């Protein structure tokens, strides 16, 4: 991996100047660009990555914007980390795009997505011999194993959540199985995570609490979205609280709130003193 310090430098410019990356990411860049202008009913379409792997998404849904965020804008700043990574954990994988991007660089990936329709497309994206090192879980990740309610948003398949911020979001839900991340890691004798990615719509606080017990000093890099949680204390469930927690555990942290919704944002954390596994 790259030396500590590169990860947090200059974050943000790529989100504004990402258009040249169409030619670096897709085999047919103009066809990929056309997804932005698709106005029909949602339908599954394929775009081919430059390395020949297929990427399946639902045109006409938020899938397209997530493709842009991960592959073009590098929202999780993984391109700042040089070299191969031994273990990557992707929580809130949606249709598997982050794991798809990381697959050529990682020795092992654990990928979690609880919503069944998302998971079907995830399984399609991460199938084949080139993804044999990716282990997929059709499960939620929480601080306690069992079942939980996953509140679904039919108009935005990237925003299903167990912790809705608004009362209007709690009308439709599914019962899904939940696991504790430390249990999964210990069962596989995984002692170190090179990169932890979290996009789990409010579950990040519970997940991080469980990882405090497991050992945050065993994680090198974290890239995550943080979200508000209805009726939760801002002292424990906010971007500021998450930043404080990670700093207390030795991470260098950069928090980037959204301009229109500052209670939502990205948070990047790097352990400067962590040795390369």
N, C-alpha and C positions, 0 to 999 in steps of 0.2 A: 504493500500500500504506500501511498504518498506520505511524505513527512508531515507531522502535525503542523497546522497553521494554514495550509492551503485551502481547506474546506470552507472557512468563513470569510475569505477575502473576496470583495467585489461582488457579493451576491446581489442579483437584481437586474443587471444590465441585459441578460439573456432574454428576460421576459418581454423586453421591448424590441429587441433586434434579433428575432428568431427566424425570420424568413429564409435566410440562406441554408438553414438546417433541413429544409424540405429535400434538398439535393443530397444531403449527407445521410438522411434517414431512410427515404423511400426509393424504391427502384423506379417508380413512375410518379414523380413529384407532382405533376400537374393534376393527375387523377386524384391524388391525396388532397390537394388544395380544393378540388371541387366539392369535397365533403362539406366544406363550410357553407356552401350555397344550396345544399340539398334541403328542400322544403316539403317533401312528401311524407307519407306515413312512415313510421319507423320500420326499417328493414335491415336484415343482416347483410353486410357487405364485407368484402375482403380488400385490404391494401397490402402490397408486398413490401417488406422491409428490404433494405439494400443488400443484406446478406442472404436474401432468398426466402426467409421465413415468412409465413402468412400472419397477418394481424386481422382478426375478425372483430367487428364492432357493429353496433346498431346505429346506422345512419339515421339522423333525425332525432337523436337523443343526446344526453350529456356525455355519452361515450366519446364523441368527437372532441369535445373540449378537454377531456382527460388525456386523450392521445396527444393533443397539442401540449398540454402541461408537462407530460412526462417525457415525450420524445423530442419535442422541439424547444420548449422553454426550459427543460431540465430543472423542474421545480424542486426536486430533491437534491440537486447539486451533486449527483453521483459522478458526473464527468470531471469533477475537481479532484477526485480520489484516483490516483494512478495505481496500476497493477491489479492483480487478482485479489479477490476476497474469499476467505475460507467459508464464512457463513453469513447469509443474509436472511433477515426475517421480514416478511411483508404482511402486515396486519391491516385488514380492510382493503383487500386486493381488488375488489370489484370484478373486472373481467380479466385481470392478470397482467395489466400493462407494465407495471413496474417490474414484476418478475420477468416478464418477457424481455425487457430492456437489460436487466441484470444477468440473464442466463448465460451469455457468452463470457462473463467476467467472474462468475462465482463458482466455487466448488460445490456449494450446497445452498439450497434456498428452501425455506419453509414459508408457505403461502396460505393465508387464511381468508375465507370469504363465506359468510353465513347464508346469504340470500340465494335460493336455488337457481333462479334464472340467470343471475350474474355468474354463478358457479358453472353453469353449463357452458357459457361462452369462455370463461376462464379455462376450463378443461380443454376446450377446443384450441385455444391459443397456446396452451402449454403442453400439448400432446407431441408425440414423436421422439425420435432418438436424441435429438438435440436438447431435450428437456427432461431426460431421465433423472437428473440430479435435483429436480424440483419436486418437492413433496407438497401436495395440495390437501387442504382440509376444508370441507364444507361445514365449517363451525365458526361461531363467534369466539372472541377472546375476552375474558372478563377476569375478575378477581376471585371468582368462585365457580367451580365446575357445576354443571347442571343444565337447566333450560332457562331461557329468558325470552322476553317479548321483543321482537324486532319490528319496529314500526316502519312501514314501507311508504315510499313516495312514488306512486306510479309514473308521475311526469318527470322524475329525476332519479334514474336507477343508481346514481352515484351518491345518494343522500339518505339511504336507509339507515336507521339508527335505533339503538336501544335506549337512548337518552334524548328524547325530543326537547328542543328548546322552546317550542311553542305548543300550546294546547291544541291548536288546529291540526297538529301533525300526529295525533294519537288515535285517529279513528280506525285505521286498518293496521293489523299486525299479524305476524306469524310467530309461532313457537319454534325456536331454533336451539340447537345444542350449543353449549358454551364450554370452553376449556380454559384452564389456567396456563399461560405461556411457560412459567417455570416448570410445570409438570411435564409439558411436551419436551422441553429442553433437557430436563434431567433424564427422562425416559430414553432419550437418544444420546445421552452422554455428551451433550454439547456444553462446553464450558466457556465459550466466548462467542459473542456476536460482533462481527465486523461492522455491519450496518443494520440498524433497526429502523424500518419505515412504518409509520402509524398514520392511517387516515381512516379513523373509525368513529367519527361523528359523535364525540362525547365520551366514548369508552376509554380514551387515552389516559384519563386520570386513574381509573381503576387498574388498568394494565401497568402503568408506571408504578403504582403502589405495590403490586405484586413483584415487580422487578427490583424494587428496593430491597425486598427480602432475599431475592435470588442473588443480587449483587450488581449494582449499576457500574461498578468498576470493571465488570467483565464485558462492557460494551464500548466500542471505539467511536462510532458515529451514530447520530440519531437525526432523522429528518421526519418531521411530523406536522400535521395540521392540528390546531387546537380549536375547540368549539365551546360555545356556552352550553350549560346544562340547566334545565328548568329547575328552579327551587334549590339549587345547590349553592353553597357558600363560595363567594369569589376568592376567599382565602385559600381554598383548596382546589377549586375548579375554574381556573382561568389561565390565560397565557402567562400572566405575571407570576401566578403561583407555580406553574410548571417551570418557568425560567429560574425562579428562586430555588426550587427543589434540585434541579440539575446543577446549578452553581454550587449548592451545598455539597454535592457529591463529586466535585472536582472537574466539571465540564466547563469549557468555554462555550458560551451560548449567544446566539443572535436570534432575536425575536422580531418578526416582520408582520405587524398587524395590517389588515386590509384598511384602506382609506375610508370606505363607506361603512364598513362593519368592523370596527376595531376590536370587538370581542372575538373575532375570528381571524386566524392568521397562520403563518408558517413559523416554525421554530426549528432551528438547526443547532445541534450540539456536537462538540468534538472533545475528546479526552486528550489534551495536549501531551500528557505524560504516558499515554498507553503505548506499550511496546507493540511492534508488529508481530502478529502471531506466527 
